[in-house]
């Protein structure tokens, strides 16, 4: 993908319908914060990727079965476990909302550096990311997410 070209105008008004978004444009986290429609989306290099409206029952069961060992193992440790929906923002340089073009919602993530946490989620790479693959995932979505995660260096928290 080419370098993101920022969307020229931030919406002063909340965007209530997904169809009011031009998917051919590049968006930032500042734009994303104004989107109040029901559809769940992620931003990858400023491009919008629609998520399934709600994970399937099987997806939920897998998530819960994976969450339990993480929660048990990390009990009493400084690391925190989060599950989707939980915004993880990946800034390139500036952490300003208008300069963040990748926002993902991993199924499960572990964050050990509390300075990465704020009231909206995580800014920067979590220490562990778990994505549960579902039939609804598109090949392009998986490839783009993989490329984001591929660049992360995870540490041993054991």
N, C-alpha and C positions, 0 to 999 in steps of 0.2 A: 504494500500500500504506500501511496505517496504521503508526504508530510501533510498533516491536517491544515486546511484553510478554515480559520474560525468563522463560525456563523456570524454575519455582520451585525445583526441586531439581537440584543437580549429582549425577550418578551417582558414587558412591564406587567402584563396581565397573565394570569395562569392559563395554561393550555389545557382545555378540558376534554378534547377529543384527539385520539391518536391520528385520525385522518387529517388533522390540521397541521401535522408535522410533514415537512418535505424531506423524505428519506434520502434524497440525493445530496443534501447539504451535510456539512460537518458541524457537529454540536459539541459543547463543553458541558462540564458538570453544572455550571451556572444555568445553562438552558434546562438541563435535566431536572433541576430543583423546581422548575416552574411547571413541570408536566404532572397534571393531576388526574390524568385519565386512568382507567382501570387496568389497561394492559401493562404487563411488566416488561421492562426493556433493560438492556445493558448497552453500554457504549464501548466500542472497541475502535480506538484511533479515531474517535469522533463520529463513527457510523453507528446507526441504530440497529440493534438486533432484538427482535421480539422474542420474549420467553413464553413458555406455555403458561396459560392463565393460572393453573394450580398444578403442583406435582401430583402424579398418580398415587394411588394407594400404595402400590409396590415401591415406588420411589420414596415415599414417606417412611415405609417400613425399613428400607435399606438405610435411609438417613438415621433413623432412630437407633438401629442396630449398630451403626458405626459411631454414633455420638456417645453411647454409653461407655465404651472403653476409653475414649478420649477424656470424658468427664472424670471417670474413676482414676485414670492414670495421673491426670493433672490436678487432682484434688490436693489443695495445700501448696501447690506450686504457683509461681507468679503468672503463668500463662493462662489465657482466657480462651474458651471455646465459643464460637458463634455459628449459627446456622442461618440459611437464607430465609427471608430476605434480609440481607446485611450488606450495605454498600462498601465495597473495597475500591478505593480510588488509587490510581497509579499515575502520579505526577511525573513528568519528564524533568522539569527544572523547578518551576514555581509551583507552590501548593495552592495558589489562588484558584478559586472555583472556575474562573474563566479560562484558566490555562491547563486544566485537567481534562483530557479527552478520552480516557479509558476508565470505565466504572463497571466492575463485575460484581455479581452476587454468587459467590461460590456456595455450593451446598453446605459445606462445612469449612471453617477455617480456624486456625489457632494463631493467636497473637501473643507473643511473650514480651514485646517492647511496648509498655503502656503509653509511651509518648506518641505512638502511632494511632492511638484511639482518641476519638472525639465523640461528641454527641450524635454525629451522623454516621459513624462507622469507623472504618480504618483508612488511614492515608499512608500508602506505602505497602510493600509486600508483606503479607502474613508469613508466619514461619512454616505453616502447613496449610495446604489447600487441597480439598477433596471435591471433585466433580463427579457426580453420579450420572452415567450416560443413560439416556432414555431414547426410545424410538423416535421421539419428536425432535431430537437434536439434529440440526442440519450439518452436513459435511463442512460447509463454509464456516458456520459458527464454531464448530469444534476445532477446525484448523486455526482460526483467528484467536480463539481463547488459548489454544495450545501455544501459539507463538508468544502470547503475553506471558504465560506461566513459564515457558521455556527459558526466559531470560532471568528468572528469579533464582537466587541462591538460598537454599534452605539450610538451617543449622540443626544439629542434634540437640533435642531438648530432653533427652532421656536421663 
